[in-house]
Amino acid sequence: MSGKSDLDTDLRKKILARPNVILDDKDLMRALVGAKEEAMGGNIVDIRGIAMERLEHRLDRLEDTHRSVIAAAYENLAGTNQIHRAILRMMDPLDFPSFLSNLDEDVREILRVEYVALFLETRKRDTRSFESVLGAHNIVKLVPAGFVDTYLTLGRNTPVRDVILREIPRQSDSIYESDLSSIKSEALMRLKFGAGRLPGMLVLGAEDPHQFSPHQGTDLLAFFAGVFERIMRRWLA
């Protein structure tokens, strides 16, 4: 067998001068390993080649995981900044009507939702005194006692969670009314206003059916709801 190479002289010199060019190229290395296996015959198992292939697969999976972790970190950071901006804007108003207008406009835009409503339970049948305080704003809905927990659980005998993310259920007519056809997913935050007070519920509605879903984390919205509760206690005092 002749030891003479069929490579062009200039190409051979370039490879000898910079062998890392081939070693760093996955496709070239895979071709070289394949050629080596063919030369050894079908009955010979190249353990080193198999090990290299497995290491490549593990490296690819590691790179995919790394990219997913970085993407999730950026997404969490963006979500945190969004909630912080909404909270700061929510703390600006000095009276309740301005607070409601701010909630329905600036805060809603920051949170990138199409619908915001505040549901407050009451045992009173005559709510005209409270409605007079609201001015022209209709994002506050006065509902009978027990309404919040019933809607959060959809009437089932299950524990009530403080934050729920889900697609719009069939029982949403009383929540969205004329907006029901455009809202596809919702974030529900149960609000506690202190001892002796009935609960409330803050509703965020989105046209995107995937914006709020059960598999998403709720820590940021739970924090937002906690701040919202404290601001509301000032107006309810």
C-alpha positions as CSV (number, residue, x, y, z in Angstrom):
1,M,0.0,0.0,0.0
2,S,1.4,3.4,-0.9
3,G,1.7,6.0,1.8
4,K,1.3,8.8,-0.6
5,S,-1.6,11.1,0.1
6,D,-4.1,12.1,-2.6
7,L,-4.5,15.5,-1.1
8,D,-3.4,18.6,-3.0
9,T,0.0,19.7,-1.7
10,D,-1.2,23.2,-0.8
11,L,-4.3,21.9,1.0
12,R,-2.1,19.3,2.9
13,K,0.2,22.1,4.0
14,K,-2.7,24.2,5.2
15,I,-4.2,21.3,7.2
16,L,-0.8,20.5,8.8
17,A,-0.3,24.1,9.7
18,R,-3.8,24.5,11.2
19,P,-5.2,21.1,12.3
20,N,-7.6,22.7,14.7
21,V,-9.7,23.9,11.7
22,I,-10.7,20.3,11.1
23,L,-10.9,19.3,14.8
24,D,-13.3,22.2,15.5
25,D,-15.6,21.4,12.6
26,K,-18.3,18.8,13.6
27,D,-19.2,17.9,10.1
28,L,-15.6,17.2,9.0
29,M,-14.9,15.2,12.1
30,R,-18.1,13.2,11.6
31,A,-17.1,12.4,8.0
32,L,-13.6,11.4,9.1
33,V,-15.0,9.0,11.8
34,G,-17.4,7.5,9.2
35,A,-14.6,7.0,6.8
36,K,-12.5,5.3,9.5
37,E,-15.4,2.9,10.3
38,E,-15.8,2.0,6.7
39,A,-12.1,1.3,6.4
40,M,-12.3,-1.0,9.4
41,G,-15.2,-3.1,8.1
42,G,-18.7,-3.8,9.3
43,N,-17.6,-6.3,12.0
44,I,-15.4,-3.8,13.8
45,V,-17.0,-1.6,16.5
46,D,-15.4,1.8,16.9
47,I,-15.9,2.5,20.6
48,R,-14.2,5.9,20.4
49,G,-16.6,7.0,17.6
50,I,-19.6,5.9,19.6
51,A,-18.4,7.7,22.7
52,M,-17.8,10.9,20.6
53,E,-21.3,10.7,19.2
54,R,-22.8,10.3,22.7
55,L,-20.8,13.3,23.9
56,E,-22.0,15.4,21.0
57,H,-25.6,14.5,21.9
58,R,-25.0,15.4,25.5
59,L,-23.4,18.7,24.5
60,D,-26.3,19.6,22.3
61,R,-28.8,18.9,25.1
62,L,-26.6,20.9,27.5
63,E,-26.6,23.9,25.0
64,D,-30.4,23.7,24.6
65,T,-30.8,23.6,28.4
66,H,-28.5,26.6,28.7
67,R,-30.4,28.6,26.2
68,S,-33.7,27.7,27.9
69,V,-32.4,28.8,31.3
70,I,-31.1,32.1,29.9
71,A,-34.4,32.8,28.1
72,A,-36.4,32.0,31.3
73,A,-34.1,34.3,33.3
74,Y,-34.7,37.2,30.9
75,E,-38.4,36.5,30.9
76,N,-38.6,36.6,34.7
77,L,-36.6,39.8,34.8
78,A,-38.9,41.4,32.2
79,G,-41.9,40.3,34.2
80,T,-40.5,41.6,37.4
81,N,-39.8,45.0,35.9
82,Q,-43.3,45.1,34.4
83,I,-44.9,44.4,37.8
84,H,-42.7,47.0,39.5
85,R,-43.6,49.7,36.9
86,A,-47.3,48.9,37.3
87,I,-47.1,49.2,41.1
88,L,-45.2,52.5,41.0
89,R,-47.8,53.9,38.6
90,M,-50.6,52.5,40.8
91,M,-49.3,54.4,43.8
92,D,-49.4,57.9,42.2
93,P,-53.1,58.9,42.5
94,L,-54.2,60.9,45.5
95,D,-58.0,60.1,45.3
96,F,-60.1,57.1,44.6
97,P,-61.6,58.1,41.3
98,S,-58.1,58.9,40.0
99,F,-56.9,55.6,41.3
100,L,-59.6,53.8,39.3
101,S,-58.9,55.8,36.1
102,N,-55.2,55.0,36.5
103,L,-55.9,51.3,37.0
104,D,-58.1,51.1,33.9
105,E,-55.6,53.1,31.7
106,D,-51.9,53.3,32.5
107,V,-51.7,50.2,34.7
108,R,-53.7,48.1,32.3
109,E,-51.4,49.2,29.4
110,I,-48.2,48.4,31.5
111,L,-49.6,44.9,32.3
112,R,-50.5,44.4,28.6
113,V,-54.1,43.3,29.2
114,E,-57.3,44.3,27.5
115,Y,-59.6,44.1,30.6
116,V,-59.4,45.1,34.2
117,A,-62.1,45.0,36.8
118,L,-62.3,45.2,40.6
119,F,-65.0,43.1,42.3
120,L,-66.1,44.1,45.8
121,E,-68.5,42.0,47.8
122,T,-71.2,43.7,49.9
123,R,-74.1,42.7,52.0
124,K,-75.9,46.0,51.4
125,R,-78.8,46.1,48.9
126,D,-78.6,49.9,48.6
127,T,-75.2,50.7,47.1
128,R,-75.9,54.2,45.9
129,S,-73.7,55.8,48.5
130,F,-70.7,53.9,47.4
131,E,-71.5,54.3,43.7
132,S,-71.5,58.0,44.2
133,V,-67.9,57.8,45.3
134,L,-66.9,56.0,42.1
135,G,-67.8,58.8,39.8
136,A,-68.1,57.8,36.1
137,H,-65.9,54.7,36.5
138,N,-67.4,51.3,35.9
139,I,-64.5,49.0,36.5
140,V,-65.7,48.5,40.1
141,K,-68.4,45.8,40.3
142,L,-70.4,45.4,43.5
143,V,-71.4,41.8,44.0
144,P,-73.2,39.8,46.8
145,A,-71.3,38.1,49.5
146,G,-69.8,34.7,48.4
147,F,-69.5,35.7,44.8
148,V,-65.7,35.8,44.7
149,D,-65.0,32.4,46.1
150,T,-67.8,30.9,43.9
151,Y,-66.2,32.3,40.8
152,L,-62.7,31.4,41.8
153,T,-63.6,27.7,42.3
154,L,-66.3,27.7,39.6
155,G,-68.7,26.4,42.2
156,R,-66.7,23.3,43.1
157,N,-65.9,22.2,46.6
158,T,-62.2,22.9,46.3
159,P,-59.7,25.0,48.3
160,V,-59.7,28.7,47.2
161,R,-56.4,29.9,45.9
162,D,-55.3,33.5,46.1
163,V,-54.1,33.7,42.4
164,I,-55.6,31.7,39.5
165,L,-54.5,31.7,35.9
166,R,-56.7,30.0,33.3
167,E,-58.7,30.2,30.1
168,I,-62.1,31.8,30.2
169,P,-64.6,29.4,31.7
170,R,-68.3,29.2,30.6
171,Q,-69.4,30.8,33.8
172,S,-67.8,34.2,32.8
173,D,-71.0,36.0,31.6
174,S,-71.4,37.8,34.9
175,I,-67.7,38.9,34.8
176,Y,-67.0,40.2,31.3
177,E,-70.6,40.9,30.0
178,S,-70.2,42.5,26.5
179,D,-66.4,41.9,26.5
180,L,-66.7,38.1,26.9
181,S,-66.3,37.3,23.1
182,S,-62.8,39.0,23.0
183,I,-61.3,37.9,26.3
184,K,-59.7,34.4,26.1
185,S,-57.7,34.1,29.3
186,E,-57.8,35.6,32.8
187,A,-55.7,36.2,35.9
188,L,-57.8,36.3,39.1
189,M,-56.4,37.7,42.4
190,R,-58.4,37.2,45.6
191,L,-58.1,40.3,47.8
192,K,-58.2,40.4,51.6
193,F,-59.0,43.8,53.1
194,G,-58.6,42.9,56.8
195,A,-60.6,41.4,59.6
196,G,-64.3,42.0,59.4
197,R,-64.3,42.9,55.8
198,L,-65.6,40.9,52.9
199,P,-63.0,39.8,50.2
200,G,-62.6,41.3,46.8
201,M,-61.2,40.1,43.5
202,L,-59.0,41.8,40.9
203,V,-59.5,40.5,37.3
204,L,-57.1,40.8,34.4
205,G,-58.4,39.7,31.1
206,A,-56.4,39.1,27.9
207,E,-57.3,38.4,24.3
208,D,-54.4,36.0,24.0
209,P,-55.6,32.6,25.2
210,H,-52.0,31.7,26.3
211,Q,-51.2,34.8,28.2
212,F,-52.6,33.3,31.4
213,S,-52.4,29.6,31.9
214,P,-52.2,27.2,34.9
215,H,-48.7,26.1,34.3
216,Q,-47.3,29.7,34.8
217,G,-45.8,31.0,38.0
218,T,-48.0,33.2,40.2
219,D,-45.4,34.8,42.5
220,L,-45.3,38.1,40.8
221,L,-49.0,38.5,40.6
222,A,-49.3,37.4,44.2
223,F,-46.9,40.3,45.1
224,F,-48.9,42.7,42.9
225,A,-52.1,41.6,44.7
226,G,-50.5,42.2,48.1
227,V,-49.6,45.7,47.2
228,F,-53.0,46.3,45.7
229,E,-54.7,45.1,48.9
230,R,-52.7,47.6,51.0
231,I,-53.6,50.5,48.7
232,M,-57.3,49.6,48.7
233,R,-57.4,49.5,52.5
234,R,-56.5,53.2,52.4
235,W,-59.5,54.0,50.3
236,L,-61.8,51.7,52.2
237,A,-60.9,53.1,55.6
